[in-house]
Amino acid sequence: MNKLYKITKLNIFFIITLISIFFIKCDKNQSNIPDVPVNFTINLDDPEYIDLAAVGNHVFMKNAGVNGIIIYRSSIEEFHAYDRTCTYNPDDNCAVTNDENSPILVKCPCCGSKFSLYDGSVTGGPATRPLKEYKTSFDGTFLHVWN
């Protein structure tokens, strides 16, 4: 009976440890950028958004999100919209900019962190969390971005 009690106690310890690791890991992938209302639609036929006509291009929007939004076209039908605020220290209000060494990366001018436009992931620290992503839908002409 005593052995069974030890095994059960050990199993409970491992289960709690695994659950804790899962929640810690999930927390690292969640954004630490403040929530602000985002809800706008752009017409891709508008000359202002001509760069989004080609897959792999992106545009910066200044008057949305916390420090602006980056819209990236990853395929004919798919777009990603990220808040420009660096996730390393959001209180610094640093907006990521183009990385002159790569058309698919953006970097933080304050801490030097780099992020992929393909999925928002960190490609160079000190940031450990991806860029905050907003939802998008595209009907062939209009791109809707919201949270």
C-alpha positions as CSV (number, residue, x, y, z in Angstrom):
1,M,0.0,0.0,0.0
2,N,2.8,2.4,0.8
3,K,4.5,1.8,-2.6
4,L,1.2,2.6,-4.4
5,Y,0.9,5.8,-2.4
6,K,4.4,6.9,-3.5
7,I,3.8,6.1,-7.1
8,T,0.6,8.0,-7.1
9,K,2.2,11.0,-5.4
10,L,5.0,10.9,-8.0
11,N,2.5,10.7,-10.9
12,I,0.7,13.7,-9.5
13,F,3.9,15.6,-9.3
14,F,4.8,14.9,-12.9
15,I,1.3,15.8,-14.1
16,I,1.4,19.1,-12.3
17,T,4.9,19.8,-13.6
18,L,3.8,19.1,-17.2
19,I,0.7,21.3,-16.9
20,S,2.9,24.1,-15.5
21,I,5.4,23.8,-18.3
22,F,2.5,23.9,-20.8
23,F,1.1,27.1,-19.4
24,I,4.5,28.8,-19.1
25,K,5.3,27.8,-22.8
26,C,1.8,29.1,-23.9
27,D,2.4,32.4,-22.1
28,K,5.6,33.0,-24.0
29,N,3.7,32.9,-27.3
30,Q,1.0,35.2,-26.2
31,S,1.3,38.9,-26.9
32,N,2.1,41.4,-24.1
33,I,0.9,44.3,-26.3
34,P,-2.1,46.2,-24.9
35,D,-5.5,45.5,-26.5
36,V,-6.8,48.5,-28.5
37,P,-9.8,48.4,-30.8
38,V,-8.9,47.5,-34.4
39,N,-11.5,47.3,-37.1
40,F,-10.9,48.7,-40.6
41,T,-11.2,47.7,-44.3
42,I,-8.8,48.8,-47.1
43,N,-9.4,48.6,-50.8
44,L,-6.4,46.9,-52.5
45,D,-7.3,48.8,-55.7
46,D,-6.4,52.0,-53.9
47,P,-2.9,53.3,-55.2
48,E,-1.9,53.8,-51.5
49,Y,-1.8,49.9,-51.1
50,I,-0.3,49.1,-54.5
51,D,2.6,47.3,-52.7
52,L,0.1,44.7,-51.5
53,A,-0.6,43.6,-55.1
54,A,2.4,41.3,-55.0
55,V,2.9,38.3,-52.7
56,G,5.7,38.9,-50.2
57,N,5.2,42.7,-50.0
58,H,4.0,44.7,-47.0
59,V,2.8,48.1,-46.0
60,F,2.9,50.1,-42.8
61,M,-0.2,51.7,-41.5
62,K,0.4,54.4,-39.0
63,N,-3.1,55.2,-37.5
64,A,-4.1,51.7,-36.3
65,G,-3.1,49.4,-33.5
66,V,-0.8,50.6,-30.7
67,N,2.1,51.9,-32.8
68,G,0.7,51.2,-36.2
69,I,0.1,48.0,-38.1
70,I,2.1,46.1,-40.7
71,I,0.1,44.3,-43.4
72,Y,2.0,41.5,-45.1
73,R,0.7,39.5,-48.1
74,S,1.9,35.9,-47.7
75,S,-0.1,34.4,-50.6
76,I,-2.7,35.3,-53.2
77,E,-5.5,34.9,-50.7
78,E,-3.7,35.3,-47.3
79,F,-2.7,38.4,-45.4
80,H,-1.2,38.9,-42.0
81,A,-1.6,42.1,-39.9
82,Y,0.8,42.7,-37.0
83,D,1.0,45.5,-34.5
84,R,4.3,47.3,-35.0
85,T,5.0,47.5,-31.2
86,C,8.1,45.5,-30.2
87,T,7.2,42.8,-27.7
88,Y,10.5,43.0,-25.8
89,N,9.5,46.1,-23.8
90,P,6.1,47.5,-25.0
91,D,6.3,50.4,-22.6
92,D,9.1,51.8,-24.7
93,N,6.6,52.4,-27.6
94,C,9.2,51.2,-30.1
95,A,7.6,50.5,-33.6
96,V,9.4,47.9,-35.7
97,T,10.7,49.1,-39.0
98,N,12.1,47.4,-42.2
99,D,15.2,45.4,-41.8
100,E,17.5,46.6,-44.6
101,N,19.1,43.1,-44.8
102,S,15.9,41.1,-45.5
103,P,12.5,41.9,-47.2
104,I,10.7,39.4,-44.9
105,L,12.0,40.7,-41.6
106,V,11.3,43.8,-39.5
107,K,13.4,45.0,-36.6
108,C,13.1,47.1,-33.4
109,P,15.2,50.2,-33.5
110,C,15.3,50.3,-29.7
111,C,16.4,46.7,-28.7
112,G,17.5,45.2,-32.1
113,S,14.9,42.3,-32.0
114,K,13.9,40.9,-35.4
115,F,10.6,39.4,-36.4
116,S,9.5,37.4,-39.4
117,L,6.6,38.9,-41.4
118,Y,5.6,35.4,-42.5
119,D,4.3,34.4,-39.0
120,G,5.3,37.2,-36.6
121,S,7.9,35.0,-34.9
122,V,11.0,36.3,-33.2
123,T,14.1,35.6,-35.4
124,G,16.6,37.5,-33.2
125,G,16.3,38.6,-29.5
126,P,16.2,39.9,-26.9
127,A,12.4,39.6,-27.6
128,T,10.9,36.2,-26.9
129,R,7.3,36.8,-27.9
130,P,6.0,37.1,-31.5
131,L,4.4,40.3,-32.8
132,K,0.8,40.7,-31.9
133,E,-1.4,39.5,-34.8
134,Y,-4.8,40.8,-35.8
135,K,-7.4,38.8,-37.8
136,T,-7.8,39.4,-41.5
137,S,-10.3,38.4,-44.2
138,F,-10.0,39.1,-47.9
139,D,-12.7,39.0,-50.6
140,G,-10.5,39.6,-53.6
141,T,-10.7,43.4,-53.4
142,F,-11.2,44.4,-49.8
143,L,-9.1,43.4,-46.9
144,H,-10.7,43.6,-43.5
145,V,-8.5,43.8,-40.3
146,W,-9.9,43.4,-36.8
147,N,-9.5,42.0,-33.3
